[in-house]
Amino acid sequence: MIKRDEYVERLKKQLDQWNAEVAKWEEKSRQAQAGMRAEYEKQLQAYRHQRDQALEHMRRIQSESGDAWMDLMRGADDAWARMREAFEKARSHFQK
């Protein structure tokens, strides 16, 4: 069974990877023509929204003690899955 600190560290590592990629997209968005910029910003906003929700789940997990964090892990896994979907959707727009 995974320990809380290992789980949180895994989430942080994934988030760091995604954020590095998103930083590139933000630069691409700034340089894009007006029509594409609006679409890029829409995708970035969707990603940021899901990221913020996932971060909130991660913070809650970090603050829980004992086995209570495992109950929160399920919600975090769902939030992370939604964030992954938002990331992949944004990625598809930025790779065009």
Secondary structure, DSSP 4 states (H G I P E B T S, - for coil): ---HHHHHHHHHHHHHHHHHHHHHHHHHHHHS-HHHHHHHHHHHHHHHHHHHHHHHHHHHHHH--TTHHHHHHHHHHHHHHHHHHHHHHHHHHHT-
